[in-house]
Amino acid sequence: MPLEAIHLKKLLCFFDAPQAQRKAMLREDIRREIAKANGVTASGGDFHVPFWADAKRHVLGKVDLEDQTNIRIASNERRKNL
Protein backbone atom coordinates (compact mmCIF):
# COMPACT_ATOMS: atom_id res chain seq x y z
CA MET A 1 0.00 0.00 0.00
CA PRO A 2 2.43 2.64 -1.12
CA LEU A 3 1.15 5.86 0.32
CA GLU A 4 2.22 7.83 -2.74
CA ALA A 5 -0.36 6.12 -4.96
CA ILE A 6 -3.09 4.49 -2.85
CA HIS A 7 -6.51 3.99 -4.42
CA LEU A 8 -9.46 5.63 -2.71
CA LYS A 9 -11.36 2.34 -2.38
CA LYS A 10 -8.42 0.70 -0.66
CA LEU A 11 -8.01 3.66 1.68
CA LEU A 12 -11.69 3.67 2.62
CA CYS A 13 -11.68 -0.09 3.23
CA PHE A 14 -8.60 0.31 5.38
CA PHE A 15 -10.11 3.02 7.57
CA ASP A 16 -13.42 1.15 7.85
CA ALA A 17 -11.77 -2.13 8.92
CA PRO A 18 -11.36 -3.15 12.56
CA GLN A 19 -7.91 -2.74 14.12
CA ALA A 20 -6.93 -6.41 13.71
CA GLN A 21 -7.95 -6.45 10.06
CA ARG A 22 -6.05 -3.20 9.42
CA LYS A 23 -2.92 -4.80 10.81
CA ALA A 24 -3.42 -7.86 8.60
CA MET A 25 -3.98 -5.66 5.54
CA LEU A 26 -0.80 -3.73 6.24
CA ARG A 27 1.24 -6.89 6.75
CA GLU A 28 -0.07 -8.43 3.54
CA ASP A 29 0.73 -5.29 1.59
CA ILE A 30 4.21 -5.02 3.09
CA ARG A 31 4.93 -8.66 2.16
CA ARG A 32 3.72 -7.97 -1.39
CA GLU A 33 5.91 -4.86 -1.71
CA ILE A 34 8.97 -6.70 -0.38
CA ALA A 35 8.37 -9.58 -2.81
CA LYS A 36 7.96 -7.11 -5.68
CA ALA A 37 11.21 -5.38 -4.70
CA ASN A 38 12.98 -8.76 -4.67
CA GLY A 39 11.67 -9.63 -8.12
CA VAL A 40 9.30 -12.38 -6.97
CA THR A 41 6.22 -12.63 -9.14
CA ALA A 42 2.99 -14.12 -7.90
CA SER A 43 1.86 -17.39 -9.38
CA GLY A 44 -1.72 -16.91 -8.39
CA GLY A 45 -4.54 -19.39 -8.43
CA ASP A 46 -6.50 -17.54 -11.09
CA PHE A 47 -6.87 -19.82 -14.09
CA HIS A 48 -9.32 -17.81 -16.20
CA VAL A 49 -7.04 -14.98 -17.35
CA PRO A 50 -4.23 -17.27 -18.59
CA PHE A 51 -6.79 -19.65 -20.12
CA TRP A 52 -8.48 -16.91 -22.13
CA ALA A 53 -5.11 -15.57 -23.26
CA ASP A 54 -4.28 -19.07 -24.50
CA ALA A 55 -7.72 -19.35 -26.15
CA LYS A 56 -7.10 -16.11 -28.05
CA ARG A 57 -3.68 -17.34 -29.16
CA HIS A 58 -5.29 -20.63 -30.25
CA VAL A 59 -7.80 -18.76 -32.43
CA LEU A 60 -4.89 -16.91 -34.03
CA GLY A 61 -3.24 -20.27 -34.74
CA LYS A 62 -0.25 -19.67 -32.48
CA VAL A 63 -0.78 -22.48 -29.93
CA ASP A 64 -2.73 -25.68 -29.47
CA LEU A 65 -5.28 -25.01 -26.73
CA GLU A 66 -5.28 -28.56 -25.34
CA ASP A 67 -1.50 -28.68 -25.09
CA GLN A 68 -1.31 -25.20 -23.57
CA THR A 69 -4.02 -26.05 -21.02
CA ASN A 70 -2.08 -29.14 -19.96
CA ILE A 71 1.06 -27.01 -19.59
CA ARG A 72 -0.82 -24.47 -17.44
CA ILE A 73 -2.21 -27.21 -15.20
CA ALA A 74 1.20 -28.89 -14.84
CA SER A 75 2.88 -25.60 -13.97
CA ASN A 76 0.85 -25.06 -10.79
CA GLU A 77 0.27 -27.73 -8.15
CA ARG A 78 -3.08 -26.21 -7.14
CA ARG A 79 -4.50 -26.76 -10.63
CA LYS A 80 -4.11 -30.54 -10.57
CA ASN A 81 -7.90 -31.04 -10.08
CA LEU A 82 -8.77 -29.17 -13.27
C-alpha positions in Angstrom: 0.0 0.0 0.0 2.4 2.6 -1.1 1.1 5.9 0.3 2.2 7.8 -2.7 -0.4 6.1 -5.0 -3.1 4.5 -2.8 -6.5 4.0 -4.4 -9.5 5.6 -2.7 -11.4 2.3 -2.4 -8.4 0.7 -0.7 -8.0 3.7 1.7 -11.7 3.7 2.6 -11.7 -0.1 3.2 -8.6 0.3 5.4 -10.1 3.0 7.6 -13.4 1.2 7.8 -11.8 -2.1 8.9 -11.4 -3.2 12.6 -7.9 -2.7 14.1 -6.9 -6.4 13.7 -8.0 -6.5 10.1 -6.0 -3.2 9.4 -2.9 -4.8 10.8 -3.4 -7.9 8.6 -4.0 -5.7 5.5 -0.8 -3.7 6.2 1.2 -6.9 6.7 -0.1 -8.4 3.5 0.7 -5.3 1.6 4.2 -5.0 3.1 4.9 -8.7 2.2 3.7 -8.0 -1.4 5.9 -4.9 -1.7 9.0 -6.7 -0.4 8.4 -9.6 -2.8 8.0 -7.1 -5.7 11.2 -5.4 -4.7 13.0 -8.8 -4.7 11.7 -9.6 -8.1 9.3 -12.4 -7.0 6.2 -12.6 -9.1 3.0 -14.1 -7.9 1.9 -17.4 -9.4 -1.7 -16.9 -8.4 -4.5 -19.4 -8.4 -6.5 -17.5 -11.1 -6.9 -19.8 -14.1 -9.3 -17.8 -16.2 -7.0 -15.0 -17.4 -4.2 -17.3 -18.6 -6.8 -19.7 -20.1 -8.5 -16.9 -22.1 -5.1 -15.6 -23.3 -4.3 -19.1 -24.5 -7.7 -19.4 -26.1 -7.1 -16.1 -28.1 -3.7 -17.3 -29.2 -5.3 -20.6 -30.2 -7.8 -18.8 -32.4 -4.9 -16.9 -34.0 -3.2 -20.3 -34.7 -0.3 -19.7 -32.5 -0.8 -22.5 -29.9 -2.7 -25.7 -29.5 -5.3 -25.0 -26.7 -5.3 -28.6 -25.3 -1.5 -28.7 -25.1 -1.3 -25.2 -23.6 -4.0 -26.0 -21.0 -2.1 -29.1 -20.0 1.1 -27.0 -19.6 -0.8 -24.5 -17.4 -2.2 -27.2 -15.2 1.2 -28.9 -14.8 2.9 -25.6 -14.0 0.8 -25.1 -10.8 0.3 -27.7 -8.2 -3.1 -26.2 -7.1 -4.5 -26.8 -10.6 -4.1 -30.5 -10.6 -7.9 -31.0 -10.1 -8.8 -29.2 -13.3 
